[in-house]
Amino acid sequence: MTFPLHIAIDGRLFGGKSGGIEQVVIGLVDALSQLPDGDERFSVLAYPMSHEWLKPYARGRCEMVLTTAVKPAPIWKRVLKKSSKLVEMGQQAGGSLARGSVTLSKSDGTIERLGAEVVHFPIQRAFFTDVPSIYHPHDLLHRHLPELLSRRERVKRDVMLGSFCKAARVVSVTSSWVKRDVTAQFDIAPEKIAVVPLTGSLGAYPTPSPAELEAARAKFGLPEAFAFYPAQTWRHKNHLMLLEAIARLRDSRGLVVPLACSGHQNEFFPAIQQRIAELHLKEQVKFLGFVSPVELRAMYQLCRCVVIPTLFEAASGPLNEAFMAGTAAACSNVTSLPEQAADAALVFDPHDPAKIAEAIARLWNDSALRTELARRGRERVMRWTWTRAARHFRAIYRQIGGRGVTADDEAILREKPDI
């Protein structure tokens, strides 16, 4: 008798604090739960103290398992001894690898006791196990913008990402740009890296009713028209330059564009608040903090446009979500974003507030442009669905789990994504 392939999905995040990675886990689990064919079983690992955010999306063959799933152990020294390349990485990141500076974890036996035959790490933190794994490093921000991170954080990311990429059977990334980056930075064989385009998780969220739309508008004190930027307040999300652009529009053109920003407010938020005060934008700019799924979907529907001035992304979840919502968008011209946007969004230099301001002004004033970009965005995002991503991942699960792949699986595995 052949038993169904059993896959563990690592969803151990703290809800409301993990930004885009949280959206990735939601989209993946929701899509796997709804696959109409196949007999695979999925155990979704979640923290006992933080799992309610994920619970609505784990249905059908996806069962939640509440666990920490790791045994902390100072095994960094053993890992580094095996690879002088990792030592070199840490030194290039600008820090010394002193004893205890980096601690990686190993499985506490949970997934082994469950009988998992494959483990998927869609989050950057992982653990060592003999179970074949897929690891998703998301991006190598620390290599490209080291000034935004502490020395300790750079070393930690280098050792963690490099170690788990090397330990995984397959490394998955969101775009060809990230594949080239991981190959070059970590010396990972290109054939080990699978490009699986991901999209926003908006489709997994409930559609707001007219009453819920008005409730969101009232709760956050939103005007009839506003620009929207959903992003945690990390420095590389570039809120400061966006504020400069908003102030420039007001001061040089007399154009007052209200701005609403959602997302967890982390340790950089006080610097943003200070700049708001300096630019006299308190009445024009609202930071909403973390919003619920239905509220987030409401924001995309209520806003006039979405602006994404990020300095670094593997791919932009908010850009895809704007496409899904039929909302006109403008985004940075960094990393893979120009390929992701194509002709469906305006692009600008995120280091130049004048360029950001110009893009916002065009979206704000030109209704015909907004309508055309919304149409193109809807068409573009249709090629990147979570159902497609779930089927791609399932083909990889079957492949590294030693199960036969179907003709459809083989076709998916051969695809060359256009992002």
C-alpha positions as CSV (number, residue, x, y, z in Angstrom):
1,M,0.0,0.0,0.0
2,T,1.3,3.5,-0.9
3,F,0.4,6.2,1.6
4,P,-0.2,9.8,0.5
5,L,2.9,12.0,0.4
6,H,3.1,14.0,3.7
7,I,4.5,17.5,3.6
8,A,5.3,19.8,6.5
9,I,4.8,23.5,5.8
10,D,6.7,25.8,8.2
11,G,4.3,28.7,9.2
12,R,5.9,29.6,12.5
13,L,5.5,33.4,12.4
14,F,4.1,36.0,14.8
15,G,0.9,37.3,13.1
16,G,0.8,40.9,12.2
17,K,4.6,41.4,12.5
18,S,6.1,39.5,9.5
19,G,5.0,41.6,6.6
20,G,5.2,40.1,3.2
21,I,6.4,36.7,4.4
22,E,3.2,36.3,6.4
23,Q,1.3,37.0,3.2
24,V,3.3,34.3,1.4
25,V,2.4,31.7,4.1
26,I,-1.2,32.6,3.9
27,G,-1.3,32.4,0.1
28,L,0.5,29.1,0.0
29,V,-1.6,27.4,2.7
30,D,-4.8,28.7,1.3
31,A,-4.0,27.5,-2.2
32,L,-2.8,24.0,-1.0
33,S,-6.0,23.7,0.9
34,Q,-8.0,24.2,-2.2
35,L,-6.2,22.0,-4.7
36,P,-8.9,19.8,-6.2
37,D,-6.7,16.9,-7.2
38,G,-3.9,14.8,-5.6
39,D,-3.9,13.0,-2.3
40,E,-1.1,14.8,-0.5
41,R,-1.4,15.6,3.2
42,F,0.0,18.8,4.7
43,S,0.9,19.6,8.3
44,V,1.2,23.3,8.8
45,L,3.5,24.2,11.7
46,A,2.5,27.2,13.8
47,Y,3.3,28.6,17.1
48,P,0.9,27.7,20.0
49,M,0.9,31.4,21.0
50,S,0.4,32.8,17.5
51,H,-1.6,30.7,15.1
52,E,-5.1,32.3,14.9
53,W,-3.9,34.5,12.0
54,L,-3.3,31.3,9.9
55,K,-6.1,29.1,11.1
56,P,-8.8,30.3,8.6
57,Y,-6.6,29.2,5.7
58,A,-5.7,25.7,6.8
59,R,-8.5,23.6,5.6
60,G,-9.1,20.2,3.8
61,R,-5.9,18.3,3.7
62,C,-4.0,21.0,5.5
63,E,-3.9,20.4,9.3
64,M,-2.4,22.8,11.7
65,V,0.2,21.5,14.2
66,L,1.1,23.7,17.1
67,T,4.8,23.4,17.9
68,T,8.1,25.3,18.2
69,A,9.5,22.4,16.0
70,V,13.2,23.3,16.8
71,K,15.8,22.5,19.3
72,P,18.1,25.5,19.7
73,A,21.7,24.4,19.5
74,P,25.0,26.3,19.0
75,I,25.9,24.3,15.9
76,W,27.2,27.2,13.9
77,K,30.7,26.1,14.5
78,R,30.1,22.7,13.0
79,V,28.4,24.2,10.0
80,L,31.2,26.7,9.4
81,K,33.9,24.1,9.7
82,K,32.3,22.3,6.8
83,S,32.3,25.3,4.5
84,S,35.1,27.9,4.4
85,K,32.8,29.8,2.0
86,L,30.4,30.5,4.8
87,V,33.2,31.9,6.9
88,E,34.2,34.2,4.0
89,M,30.5,35.3,3.7
90,G,30.5,36.3,7.3
91,Q,33.7,38.3,6.9
92,Q,32.4,40.0,3.8
93,A,29.3,41.0,5.7
94,G,31.5,43.0,8.0
95,G,31.4,41.1,11.2
96,S,33.6,38.6,13.1
97,L,32.1,35.1,13.7
98,A,32.9,35.0,17.4
99,R,31.7,32.0,19.3
100,G,28.0,32.2,19.9
101,S,27.4,35.0,17.4
102,V,25.3,32.9,15.2
103,T,23.0,30.1,16.4
104,L,21.2,27.8,14.0
105,S,18.6,25.3,15.0
106,K,17.8,21.7,14.3
107,S,14.6,19.8,14.3
108,D,13.2,18.8,17.7
109,G,11.8,15.7,16.1
110,T,8.2,17.0,15.5
111,I,8.2,16.6,11.7
112,E,9.9,13.3,11.9
113,R,7.3,12.0,14.4
114,L,4.6,13.2,12.1
115,G,6.0,11.2,9.3
116,A,6.7,14.1,7.0
117,E,8.6,13.1,3.9
118,V,9.2,16.7,2.7
119,V,9.5,20.0,4.6
120,H,8.9,23.4,3.0
121,F,10.4,26.5,4.6
122,P,8.6,29.5,3.0
123,I,10.0,31.6,5.8
124,Q,13.7,32.6,6.0
125,R,14.2,31.0,9.4
126,A,14.5,27.3,9.2
127,F,16.0,24.3,11.0
128,F,18.3,21.4,10.1
129,T,16.7,18.0,9.4
130,D,17.4,14.9,7.4
131,V,13.9,15.3,5.8
132,P,14.3,16.6,2.3
133,S,13.6,20.3,2.3
134,I,12.6,23.3,0.1
135,Y,14.0,26.6,1.4
136,H,13.0,30.1,0.3
137,P,15.6,32.8,1.1
138,H,13.3,35.6,-0.2
139,D,16.0,38.2,-0.8
140,L,19.6,39.1,0.0
141,L,19.0,42.6,1.1
142,H,21.9,42.5,3.5
143,R,24.4,42.1,0.7
144,H,23.1,45.0,-1.4
145,L,22.1,47.5,1.3
146,P,24.4,46.6,4.2
147,E,24.2,50.1,5.6
148,L,20.6,49.5,6.6
149,L,21.5,46.6,9.0
150,S,23.7,46.2,12.0
151,R,26.9,44.2,11.6
152,R,25.5,41.4,13.8
153,E,22.3,41.2,11.6
154,R,24.4,41.1,8.4
155,V,26.5,38.2,9.8
156,K,23.4,36.4,11.1
157,R,21.6,36.6,7.7
158,D,24.6,35.6,5.7
159,V,25.3,32.4,7.8
160,M,21.6,31.6,8.1
161,L,20.6,32.0,4.5
162,G,23.8,30.5,3.1
163,S,23.6,27.5,5.4
164,F,19.9,26.7,4.8
165,C,20.3,27.2,1.0
166,K,23.1,24.6,1.0
167,A,21.2,22.2,3.2
168,A,18.0,22.3,1.2
169,R,17.3,19.9,-1.7
170,V,15.7,22.7,-3.6
171,V,15.9,26.5,-3.2
172,S,12.8,28.3,-4.3
173,V,12.8,32.0,-5.3
174,T,10.2,34.4,-6.6
175,S,11.9,35.8,-9.7
176,S,14.7,35.1,-12.1
177,W,16.5,38.2,-10.7
178,V,16.7,36.6,-7.2
179,K,17.8,33.3,-8.8
180,R,20.8,35.0,-10.4
181,D,21.5,36.8,-7.2
182,V,21.5,33.7,-5.0
183,T,23.6,31.8,-7.5
184,A,26.2,34.6,-7.6
185,Q,26.2,35.5,-3.9
186,F,26.0,32.1,-2.3
187,D,27.6,29.9,-5.1
188,I,24.5,27.8,-5.4
189,A,24.1,25.7,-8.6
190,P,21.5,27.3,-10.8
191,E,19.8,23.9,-11.4
192,K,19.1,23.6,-7.6
193,I,17.1,26.9,-7.7
194,A,13.4,26.9,-8.8
195,V,11.7,30.1,-9.8
196,V,8.2,29.9,-8.5
197,P,6.4,33.3,-9.1
198,L,4.2,34.2,-6.1
199,T,1.5,36.8,-6.0
200,G,-0.4,38.8,-3.4
201,S,-2.7,37.0,-0.9
202,L,-5.6,39.3,-1.5
203,G,-7.6,36.5,-3.1
204,A,-7.6,34.6,0.2
205,Y,-9.2,37.5,2.1
206,P,-12.9,38.1,2.4
207,T,-14.4,40.6,0.0
208,P,-15.6,43.6,2.1
209,S,-19.2,44.5,1.9
210,P,-20.3,48.1,1.3
211,A,-20.8,48.4,5.0
212,E,-17.3,47.1,5.8
213,L,-15.9,49.6,3.2
214,E,-17.5,52.5,5.0
215,A,-16.5,51.1,8.4
216,A,-12.9,51.0,7.3
217,R,-13.1,54.6,6.0
218,A,-14.7,55.7,9.3
219,K,-12.3,53.8,11.5
220,F,-9.2,55.2,9.9
221,G,-10.6,58.7,9.1
222,L,-9.9,58.3,5.4
223,P,-10.8,61.0,2.9
224,E,-12.7,60.3,-0.3
225,A,-9.5,59.9,-2.3
226,F,-6.0,59.0,-1.0
227,A,-2.8,57.2,-2.1
228,F,-2.0,53.9,-0.3
229,Y,1.3,52.2,0.6
230,P,1.1,48.9,2.6
231,A,4.5,48.0,4.1
232,Q,6.1,47.4,7.4
233,T,8.2,50.4,8.5
234,W,11.6,49.0,7.6
235,R,14.1,51.5,6.4
236,H,14.4,49.9,3.0
237,K,10.6,50.4,2.4
238,N,11.6,54.0,1.9
239,H,8.8,55.8,3.6
240,L,11.0,58.8,4.2
241,M,11.5,59.5,0.5
242,L,7.7,59.0,-0.1
243,L,7.1,61.7,2.5
244,E,9.5,64.0,0.8
245,A,7.6,63.5,-2.5
246,I,4.2,64.1,-0.9
247,A,5.5,67.4,0.7
248,R,7.1,68.4,-2.6
249,L,3.7,68.0,-4.4
250,R,2.1,70.3,-1.8
251,D,4.8,72.9,-1.8
252,S,5.7,73.1,-5.5
253,R,2.4,72.3,-7.2
254,G,-0.2,73.0,-4.5
255,L,-1.3,69.4,-4.9
256,V,-2.4,67.9,-1.6
257,V,-2.4,64.1,-1.9
258,P,-3.6,62.4,1.3
259,L,-1.5,59.3,2.1
260,A,-2.4,56.2,4.1
261,C,0.2,53.6,5.1
262,S,-0.6,50.3,6.7
263,G,1.8,47.7,8.2
264,H,3.5,46.8,11.5
265,Q,5.3,49.7,13.0
266,N,8.8,48.6,14.0
267,E,11.8,50.3,15.6
268,F,12.3,52.7,12.6
269,F,8.8,54.2,13.0
270,P,9.9,57.0,15.3
271,A,12.2,58.3,12.6
272,I,9.2,58.4,10.2
273,Q,7.1,60.2,12.8
274,Q,9.8,62.8,13.3
275,R,10.0,63.4,9.5
276,I,6.2,63.8,9.3
277,A,6.4,66.5,11.9
278,E,9.3,68.2,10.2
279,L,7.5,68.3,6.9
280,H,4.2,69.4,8.5
281,L,2.4,66.4,7.2
282,K,0.4,65.4,10.3
283,E,-2.9,66.3,8.8
284,Q,-2.1,64.7,5.4
285,V,-0.5,61.4,6.3
286,K,-1.9,58.5,8.3
287,F,0.0,55.5,9.5
288,L,-2.6,52.9,10.4
289,G,-0.5,50.1,11.8
290,F,-1.4,46.4,11.1
291,V,-4.9,46.1,9.6
292,S,-7.1,43.0,9.4
293,P,-7.4,41.1,6.1
294,V,-10.8,42.5,5.3
295,E,-9.5,46.0,6.1
296,L,-6.5,45.6,3.8
297,R,-8.7,44.6,1.0
298,A,-10.9,47.6,1.7
299,M,-7.9,49.9,1.5
300,Y,-7.1,48.7,-2.0
301,Q,-10.7,49.3,-3.1
302,L,-11.0,52.7,-1.4
303,C,-7.7,54.3,-2.5
304,R,-7.2,56.2,-5.7
305,C,-3.7,54.7,-6.3
306,V,-1.0,52.6,-4.8
307,V,2.6,53.9,-4.5
308,I,5.5,51.5,-3.7
309,P,8.8,53.3,-3.2
310,T,10.7,50.4,-1.8
311,L,14.5,50.2,-2.2
312,F,14.8,46.4,-2.4
313,E,12.4,43.5,-3.1
314,A,12.5,40.0,-4.4
315,A,9.1,40.9,-6.0
316,S,6.4,43.1,-4.7
317,G,3.4,41.6,-3.1
318,P,1.6,45.0,-2.8
319,L,2.1,45.5,-6.6
320,N,0.4,42.2,-7.4
321,E,-2.3,43.0,-4.9
322,A,-2.9,46.4,-6.6
323,F,-3.2,44.5,-9.9
324,M,-5.6,42.0,-8.3
325,A,-7.8,44.8,-6.9
326,G,-7.8,46.8,-10.2
327,T,-6.0,49.7,-8.6
328,A,-3.5,51.8,-10.6
329,A,0.0,51.6,-9.2
330,A,3.5,53.1,-9.4
331,C,6.6,51.4,-8.1
332,S,10.4,51.6,-7.8
333,N,12.6,50.6,-10.7
334,V,14.8,48.3,-8.5
335,T,15.6,44.6,-8.6
336,S,12.9,42.6,-10.4
337,L,10.1,45.2,-10.1
338,P,10.5,46.6,-13.7
339,E,9.9,43.1,-15.1
340,Q,7.1,42.5,-12.7
341,A,5.4,45.8,-13.5
342,A,6.1,45.7,-17.3
343,D,3.6,48.2,-18.8
344,A,1.0,47.8,-16.1
345,A,2.4,50.3,-13.6
346,L,4.5,53.5,-13.6
347,V,8.1,53.1,-12.4
348,F,10.4,55.6,-10.9
349,D,13.8,56.1,-9.2
350,P,13.1,55.6,-5.5
351,H,16.1,57.8,-4.6
352,D,14.7,60.8,-6.3
353,P,11.6,62.5,-4.5
354,A,11.0,64.5,-7.7
355,K,10.5,61.3,-9.7
356,I,8.3,59.8,-7.1
357,A,6.2,63.0,-6.9
358,E,5.8,63.0,-10.7
359,A,4.5,59.5,-10.8
360,I,2.1,60.2,-8.0
361,A,0.9,63.4,-9.7
362,R,0.3,61.5,-13.0
363,L,-1.8,58.8,-11.2
364,W,-3.7,61.3,-9.1
365,N,-4.7,63.6,-12.0
366,D,-5.2,61.3,-14.9
367,S,-8.3,59.1,-14.6
368,A,-7.8,57.6,-18.1
369,L,-4.3,56.5,-17.2
370,R,-5.6,54.9,-13.9
371,T,-8.2,53.0,-15.9
372,E,-5.8,51.8,-18.4
373,L,-3.2,50.7,-15.9
374,A,-5.8,48.9,-13.9
375,R,-6.9,47.0,-17.0
376,R,-3.3,46.0,-17.8
377,G,-2.6,45.1,-14.1
378,R,-5.6,42.7,-14.0
379,E,-4.4,41.0,-17.2
380,R,-0.8,40.8,-16.0
381,V,-1.5,39.3,-12.6
382,M,-3.6,36.5,-14.0
383,R,-0.4,34.7,-15.0
384,W,0.8,34.5,-11.4
385,T,-1.8,32.8,-9.3
386,W,-1.5,31.0,-6.0
387,T,-3.1,28.0,-7.6
388,R,-0.4,27.9,-10.1
389,A,2.3,28.3,-7.4
390,A,0.7,25.6,-5.3
391,R,0.8,23.2,-8.3
392,H,4.5,24.1,-8.9
393,F,5.4,23.5,-5.3
394,R,3.5,20.2,-5.3
395,A,5.4,19.0,-8.3
396,I,8.6,19.8,-6.4
397,Y,7.3,18.0,-3.3
398,R,6.6,14.9,-5.4
399,Q,10.0,15.1,-7.1
400,I,12.1,15.4,-3.9
401,G,9.8,13.1,-1.9
402,G,10.6,10.3,-4.3
403,R,7.1,10.1,-5.7
404,G,6.3,9.9,-9.4
405,V,5.6,13.2,-11.1
406,T,2.8,13.5,-13.6
407,A,3.0,14.9,-17.1
408,D,1.5,18.1,-15.8
409,D,4.1,18.2,-13.1
410,E,6.9,17.8,-15.6
411,A,5.5,20.6,-17.8
412,I,5.4,23.0,-14.8
413,L,8.9,22.1,-13.7
414,R,10.2,22.9,-17.2
415,E,8.6,26.3,-17.3
416,K,10.7,29.5,-17.6
417,P,8.8,32.3,-15.8
418,D,8.9,35.8,-17.4
419,I,9.9,37.5,-14.2
